Amino acid sequence: MSDEERNRLSARAARYAQVGTRVGSVAARMASARLRGRDMFDDANAAAFTAALGSLKGPMMKVAQFLATIPEALPQDWADRLKQLQANAPPMGAGFVNRRMMAELGAGWRTKFSTFDLHPAHAASLGQVHRATSLDDQPLACKLQYPDMTSVVEADLKQLDILFALRRRLNTALDTREAAKEIGARLREELDYEREAKHVTLYREILGDRTTQTNVRVPGVWPELSTRRLITLDWLEGEPLLDFKSASQDARNAIATAMFRAWWHPFIRLGIIHGDPHLGNYTVFRGDDGEAAGINLLDYGCIRIFPPHFVKGVVDLYRGLRDGDEAAIAAAYETWGFRALSPQLRDVLNIWSRFIYGPLLDDRVRPIAEGVSPGEYGRTQAGRVHEGLKQHGPVTVPREFVFMDRAAIGLGGAFLHLDARLNFYAMFNEALVDFDVDALAQRQAAVLQKAGLAPPT
């Protein structure tokens, strides 16, 4: 066994011990509460579990944020706490960054850049971003992965099983095992920056490069400055999205329109979504008039490519809800992966579906939701789903549901922050014009081949 392998096993063992101790102690408290006839998921245990995740930082917090958007995956008060977690891993120091860059690009790595700031511009759960310039003085963003993140992710995903097992003991109305597989698969993909580079190439093909007159800008990839654990992209200048909360209504609408098109158009036309609608993954660029003109789409680690038949199921569900066609709704849920639904369970799922599709079914200029704050988006509907599942469940959450749901909730929250007022019905139906699943399959195959990506299974 090499020194590198021994170090990796050692790091993994340490991470398991660290995570297992913190999460395991909460699990023991919950088991004790259950034996005493108390609520396993009370406020004290929720606070203890959130504190354990918050002290760990890293990918487990990203997992927690996924779970917080799935109705009934966790009790509402737990979901509320987990939504507040911030994925801020301690940044790597300058000396360590120098050694990491040497490992990725070789001893002479500095000669490949005109400038490189060893201090990160941004730090997140899996890596950190450094500003640099190319040898011809083009501004660059270099995302460098933290060391041994494979071990960290595997250790943290192991603890996800503990959380789901505890949930199943208390309430069997929702089976989240397929959702756990999906979260694990996508999180492992995020570790592969070579795949992320292909995702960027894919989105440049879909949305156009930064020189195109479009309201969504996609950076270019620098392959000669990228590896499996380092990705170098164009640096796109922009301002934080939340800085525009007090901008004009036209400016806020322009930003929201760009976000809508960046998400729904690739999905409806190609079966591809950007699955991480975190506000930090967007910045806003201004037009020649100084007003907000569109968004820079920055992070491409979490891209979900769906089989064409699943997209057809999403469209069929929309049309079934629009037309009140119960047979079409039932068939669409089957296509999504919900199996053997009773009419009562289908009615429960319709609560959530009508909430997500609601703005797309309403032909008028409106906010994404009325009378709720971003933090309350979907709360009422999730509570009604909770009660319905307790009475009529169980139901298994299909894998494909996870990222559709997460992206929809994330976008809705962003639109609420902006107080955007748009005709979502008109924009959605613009994307839906001439929808044909066979044509979608052909387009998808073509763009995936150009980007060097395999078709979905």
URJO-V649742 format. One record per residue. N is the residue number from 1. RES is the residue in one small letter. PHI is phi in degrees with one decimal (* if undefined). PSI is psi in radians with two decimals (none if undefined). Layout:
((N:RES:PHI:PSI) (N:RES:PHI:PSI))
This chain:
((1:m:*:2.32) (2:s:-74.1:2.86) (3:d:-60.6:-0.66) (4:e:-62.5:-0.74) (5:e:-66.5:-0.71) (6:r:-62.7:-0.71) (7:n:-64.6:-0.68) (8:r:-65.6:-0.77) (9:l:-64.3:-0.66) (10:s:-64.9:-0.76) (11:a:-63.8:-0.70) (12:r:-65.8:-0.75) (13:a:-61.5:-0.72) (14:a:-65.1:-0.70) (15:r:-66.9:-0.75) (16:y:-57.9:-0.75) (17:a:-64.1:-0.76) (18:q:-65.0:-0.89) (19:v:-66.5:-0.80) (20:g:-60.5:-0.69) (21:t:-64.3:-0.81) (22:r:-72.1:-0.85) (23:v:-72.4:-0.66) (24:g:-62.5:-0.62) (25:s:-65.8:-0.63) (26:v:-68.4:-0.72) (27:a:-59.1:-0.72) (28:a:-63.0:-0.72) (29:r:-62.0:-0.70) (30:m:-69.3:-0.70) (31:a:-62.8:-0.71) (32:s:-63.3:-0.72) (33:a:-61.5:-0.69) (34:r:-65.5:-0.73) (35:l:-62.1:-0.53) (36:r:-89.4:0.09) (37:g:77.3:0.31) (38:r:-99.7:2.94) (39:d:-72.3:2.05) (40:m:-60.9:-0.56) (41:f:-104.8:0.71) (42:d:-75.8:3.08) (43:d:-60.5:-0.68) (44:a:-64.0:-0.77) (45:n:-70.9:-0.60) (46:a:-61.8:-0.77) (47:a:-64.8:-0.71) (48:a:-66.2:-0.73) (49:f:-67.3:-0.75) (50:t:-62.9:-0.69) (51:a:-64.0:-0.67) (52:a:-62.7:-0.79) (53:l:-66.7:-0.70) (54:g:-64.4:-0.58) (55:s:-75.8:-0.44) (56:l:-78.3:-0.57) (57:k:56.0:-2.72) (58:g:70.6:-2.88) (59:p:-67.1:-0.42) (60:m:-58.9:-0.55) (61:m:-70.2:-0.60) (62:k:-65.2:-0.70) (63:v:-58.8:-0.80) (64:a:-60.3:-0.68) (65:q:-70.1:-0.56) (66:f:-58.2:-0.87) (67:l:-63.0:-0.56) (68:a:-66.8:-0.25) (69:t:-100.3:-0.06) (70:i:-96.1:2.02) (71:p:-55.2:2.21) (72:e:75.3:0.01) (73:a:-63.8:-0.59) (74:l:-136.9:2.72) (75:p:-57.6:2.63) (76:q:-59.5:-0.71) (77:d:-67.3:-0.57) (78:w:-66.7:-0.79) (79:a:-59.1:-0.72) (80:d:-60.9:-0.74) (81:r:-65.7:-0.77) (82:l:-66.6:-0.53) (83:k:-64.0:-0.37) (84:q:-84.9:-0.17) (85:l:-65.1:2.51) (86:q:-116.7:2.28) (87:a:-86.3:1.31) (88:n:-114.8:1.56) (89:a:-74.1:2.57) (90:p:-58.7:2.28) (91:p:-68.0:2.66) (92:m:-72.7:2.45) (93:g:-73.6:2.92) (94:a:-59.2:-0.76) (95:g:-62.9:-0.70) (96:f:-69.1:-0.69) (97:v:-59.8:-0.74) (98:n:-58.5:-0.76) (99:r:-69.0:-0.68) (100:r:-65.2:-0.73) (101:m:-65.3:-0.64) (102:m:-63.4:-0.69) (103:a:-65.7:-0.55) (104:e:-87.9:-0.72) (105:l:-116.7:0.01) (106:g:97.8:2.96) (107:a:-60.4:-0.57) (108:g:-94.3:0.53) (109:w:-59.1:-0.60) (110:r:-63.8:-0.49) (111:t:-70.7:-0.17) (112:k:-89.7:-0.07) (113:f:-126.9:2.63) (114:s:-75.4:-0.80) (115:t:-139.2:2.72) (116:f:-152.8:2.10) (117:d:-86.1:2.01) (118:l:-71.7:-0.21) (119:h:-97.5:2.26) (120:p:-68.0:2.51) (121:a:-80.9:-0.56) (122:h:-145.8:2.50) (123:a:-126.2:2.42) (124:a:-136.5:-2.75) (125:s:-79.4:-0.58) (126:l:-110.5:-0.32) (127:g:-168.0:-3.08) (128:q:-135.8:2.68) (129:v:-107.4:2.32) (130:h:-117.4:2.45) (131:r:-81.3:2.50) (132:a:-153.6:3.02) (133:t:-131.9:2.56) (134:s:-75.5:3.05) (135:l:-66.3:-0.36) (136:d:-105.3:0.41) (137:d:67.6:0.52) (138:q:-84.9:2.35) (139:p:-69.6:2.37) (140:l:-127.0:2.69) (141:a:-119.1:2.05) (142:c:-109.7:1.94) (143:k:-95.4:2.06) (144:l:-112.6:2.16) (145:q:-73.6:2.48) (146:y:-63.3:2.72) (147:p:-68.5:2.53) (148:d:55.2:0.66) (149:m:-69.3:-0.41) (150:t:-59.8:-0.79) (151:s:-64.2:-0.71) (152:v:-62.9:-0.81) (153:v:-63.6:-0.79) (154:e:-62.9:-0.68) (155:a:-65.0:-0.75) (156:d:-69.9:-0.65) (157:l:-65.5:-0.54) (158:k:-60.2:-0.66) (159:q:-73.5:-0.40) (160:l:-59.7:-0.65) (161:d:-61.2:-0.64) (162:i:-62.3:-0.80) (163:l:-62.3:-0.78) (164:f:-66.5:-0.66) (165:a:-62.8:-0.71) (166:l:-63.5:-0.70) (167:r:-64.9:-0.70) (168:r:-65.7:-0.55) (169:r:-64.2:-0.62) (170:l:-85.4:-0.69) (171:n:-146.4:2.02) (172:t:-95.3:0.23) (173:a:-70.2:-0.42) (174:l:-130.9:2.14) (175:d:-99.0:1.99) (176:t:-105.9:0.28) (177:r:-64.9:-0.68) (178:e:-66.7:-0.65) (179:a:-62.6:-0.68) (180:a:-63.0:-0.70) (181:k:-62.3:-0.72) (182:e:-65.0:-0.79) (183:i:-60.2:-0.76) (184:g:-62.5:-0.76) (185:a:-63.6:-0.77) (186:r:-70.7:-0.65) (187:l:-66.8:-0.66) (188:r:-64.8:-0.65) (189:e:-62.2:-0.62) (190:e:-64.2:-0.35) (191:l:-75.1:-0.29) (192:d:-97.2:1.68) (193:y:-72.6:-0.35) (194:e:-66.5:-0.67) (195:r:-67.2:-0.70) (196:e:-60.9:-0.67) (197:a:-60.4:-0.66) (198:k:-67.3:-0.62) (199:h:-62.2:-0.72) (200:v:-62.7:-0.80) (201:t:-57.6:-0.70) (202:l:-60.9:-0.82) (203:y:-73.0:-0.50) (204:r:-66.4:-0.61) (205:e:-68.2:-0.66) (206:i:-77.1:-0.82) (207:l:-106.5:-0.16) (208:g:93.9:2.76) (209:d:-83.1:3.12) (210:r:-68.2:-0.28) (211:t:-87.2:-0.18) (212:t:-75.8:2.55) (213:q:-76.5:1.55) (214:t:-141.6:2.81) (215:n:-95.0:0.15) (216:v:-129.2:2.12) (217:r:-106.6:2.39) (218:v:-119.5:2.28) (219:p:-71.7:2.86) (220:g:-93.6:2.72) (221:v:-96.5:2.53) (222:w:-111.4:1.53) (223:p:-59.1:-0.63) (224:e:-70.2:-0.20) (225:l:-116.1:0.41) (226:s:-130.9:2.63) (227:t:-141.3:-2.95) (228:r:-66.7:-0.43) (229:r:-121.0:0.20) (230:l:-142.7:2.22) (231:i:-127.0:2.26) (232:t:-113.9:2.18) (233:l:-127.2:2.88) (234:d:-56.6:2.48) (235:w:-86.8:2.08) (236:l:-99.5:2.04) (237:e:-70.9:2.36) (238:g:-170.1:3.07) (239:e:-118.3:2.62) (240:p:-56.7:2.47) (241:l:-58.2:-0.72) (242:l:-70.4:-0.22) (243:d:-68.5:-0.19) (244:f:-104.1:0.22) (245:k:-61.8:-0.47) (246:s:-105.2:0.20) (247:a:-72.0:3.07) (248:s:-63.8:2.79) (249:q:-60.9:-0.67) (250:d:-62.4:-0.72) (251:a:-66.3:-0.76) (252:r:-66.7:-0.64) (253:n:-65.9:-0.65) (254:a:-64.0:-0.71) (255:i:-64.5:-0.83) (256:a:-64.1:-0.67) (257:t:-61.3:-0.75) (258:a:-62.3:-0.74) (259:m:-65.2:-0.73) (260:f:-59.9:-0.82) (261:r:-68.1:-0.61) (262:a:-65.8:-0.40) (263:w:-101.6:-0.98) (264:w:-74.3:-0.66) (265:h:-64.5:-0.85) (266:p:-60.2:-0.57) (267:f:-70.4:-0.90) (268:i:-68.4:-0.64) (269:r:-87.1:-0.47) (270:l:-135.4:-0.10) (271:g:72.1:0.56) (272:i:-129.8:2.34) (273:i:-130.5:2.66) (274:h:-85.9:1.91) (275:g:-90.3:0.17) (276:d:-131.2:1.44) (277:p:-83.2:0.63) (278:h:-62.1:2.40) (279:l:-58.8:-0.48) (280:g:-71.6:-0.17) (281:n:-88.9:0.08) (282:y:-127.8:2.48) (283:t:-128.2:2.83) (284:v:-108.2:2.32) (285:f:-108.2:2.68) (286:r:-102.7:2.67) (287:g:-86.3:-3.05) (288:d:-63.6:-0.42) (289:d:-85.1:0.02) (290:g:85.8:-0.10) (291:e:-88.7:2.77) (292:a:-58.8:2.26) (293:a:-113.8:-0.42) (294:g:172.8:-2.90) (295:i:-122.1:2.62) (296:n:-93.6:2.19) (297:l:-96.0:2.03) (298:l:-104.3:-0.62) (299:d:-117.3:2.33) (300:y:-128.3:0.42) (301:g:-72.3:-0.55) (302:c:-113.7:1.37) (303:i:-111.0:2.27) (304:r:-110.4:2.17) (305:i:-106.8:2.09) (306:f:-101.1:2.58) (307:p:-60.3:2.49) (308:p:-54.3:-0.62) (309:h:-64.5:-0.51) (310:f:-67.6:-0.73) (311:v:-60.2:-0.71) (312:k:-59.6:-0.68) (313:g:-62.4:-0.69) (314:v:-63.8:-0.77) (315:v:-66.9:-0.72) (316:d:-63.6:-0.66) (317:l:-65.3:-0.74) (318:y:-57.3:-0.85) (319:r:-67.2:-0.65) (320:g:-63.6:-0.75) (321:l:-66.4:-0.70) (322:r:-62.7:-0.71) (323:d:-96.4:-0.04) (324:g:65.7:0.58) (325:d:-96.3:1.71) (326:e:-65.1:-0.63) (327:a:-65.1:-0.72) (328:a:-66.2:-0.67) (329:i:-63.3:-0.80) (330:a:-61.4:-0.77) (331:a:-65.0:-0.65) (332:a:-65.1:-0.75) (333:y:-61.7:-0.67) (334:e:-61.1:-0.75) (335:t:-62.9:-0.66) (336:w:-63.4:-0.49) (337:g:117.4:0.03) (338:f:-79.0:2.14) (339:r:-107.1:2.49) (340:a:50.1:0.88) (341:l:-79.1:2.29) (342:s:-74.7:2.81) (343:p:-56.6:-0.61) (344:q:-67.1:-0.75) (345:l:-66.3:-0.64) (346:r:-63.0:-0.67) (347:d:-63.6:-0.64) (348:v:-65.1:-0.81) (349:l:-63.0:-0.55) (350:n:-64.0:-0.47) (351:i:-58.1:-0.83) (352:w:-72.9:-0.71) (353:s:-63.9:-0.73) (354:r:-67.0:-0.52) (355:f:-68.2:-0.85) (356:i:-66.9:-0.78) (357:y:-81.8:-0.25) (358:g:-46.8:-0.93) (359:p:-62.7:-0.47) (360:l:-79.8:-0.22) (361:l:-100.0:-0.05) (362:d:-112.8:1.82) (363:d:-81.6:1.31) (364:r:-163.4:2.83) (365:v:-76.0:2.23) (366:r:-161.0:2.87) (367:p:-74.8:2.91) (368:i:-65.0:-0.53) (369:a:-153.5:2.75) (370:e:-119.6:2.35) (371:g:78.9:0.32) (372:v:-132.1:2.69) (373:s:-89.8:2.86) (374:p:-54.7:-0.66) (375:g:-71.6:-0.30) (376:e:-100.6:0.03) (377:y:-60.9:2.03) (378:g:88.4:-0.06) (379:r:-62.3:-0.84) (380:t:-61.5:-0.78) (381:q:-66.5:-0.68) (382:a:-61.9:-0.66) (383:g:-64.3:-0.70) (384:r:-68.5:-0.66) (385:v:-62.5:-0.74) (386:h:-55.3:-0.86) (387:e:-65.8:-0.69) (388:g:-66.4:-0.70) (389:l:-68.7:-0.63) (390:k:-61.3:-0.61) (391:q:-85.1:-0.65) (392:h:-119.0:-0.05) (393:g:-70.2:-3.09) (394:p:-90.8:2.94) (395:v:-142.6:2.51) (396:t:-97.1:2.26) (397:v:-78.8:2.06) (398:p:-67.5:2.68) (399:r:-57.9:-0.74) (400:e:-65.8:-0.38) (401:f:-66.2:-0.56) (402:v:-58.5:-0.91) (403:f:-83.3:-0.48) (404:m:-59.3:-0.82) (405:d:-67.7:-0.79) (406:r:-60.9:-0.78) (407:a:-66.2:-0.72) (408:a:-63.6:-0.74) (409:i:-67.3:-0.73) (410:g:-63.0:-0.76) (411:l:-64.2:-0.77) (412:g:-58.8:-0.74) (413:g:-62.4:-0.70) (414:a:-64.6:-0.73) (415:f:-64.1:-0.61) (416:l:-68.8:-0.73) (417:h:-55.4:-0.72) (418:l:-82.1:-0.23) (419:d:50.5:0.81) (420:a:-71.1:2.52) (421:r:-130.7:1.87) (422:l:-139.6:2.87) (423:n:-92.5:1.55) (424:f:-65.9:-0.55) (425:y:-59.9:-0.85) (426:a:-64.5:-0.73) (427:m:-66.1:-0.70) (428:f:-66.7:-0.76) (429:n:-71.1:-0.40) (430:e:-62.7:-0.75) (431:a:-68.8:-0.47) (432:l:-86.1:-0.12) (433:v:-56.6:2.29) (434:d:58.4:0.56) (435:f:-61.7:2.27) (436:d:-147.9:2.15) (437:v:-67.1:-0.59) (438:d:-68.4:-0.71) (439:a:-64.4:-0.69) (440:l:-58.3:-0.80) (441:a:-59.5:-0.71) (442:q:-67.8:-0.77) (443:r:-63.2:-0.76) (444:q:-60.4:-0.82) (445:a:-58.4:-0.69) (446:a:-67.0:-0.81) (447:v:-71.8:-0.60) (448:l:-65.7:-0.69) (449:q:-63.4:-0.74) (450:k:-62.3:-0.59) (451:a:-87.2:-0.12) (452:g:77.0:0.51) (453:l:-111.0:2.57) (454:a:-78.4:2.63) (455:p:-67.3:2.74) (456:p:-69.5:2.68) (457:t:-101.8:none))
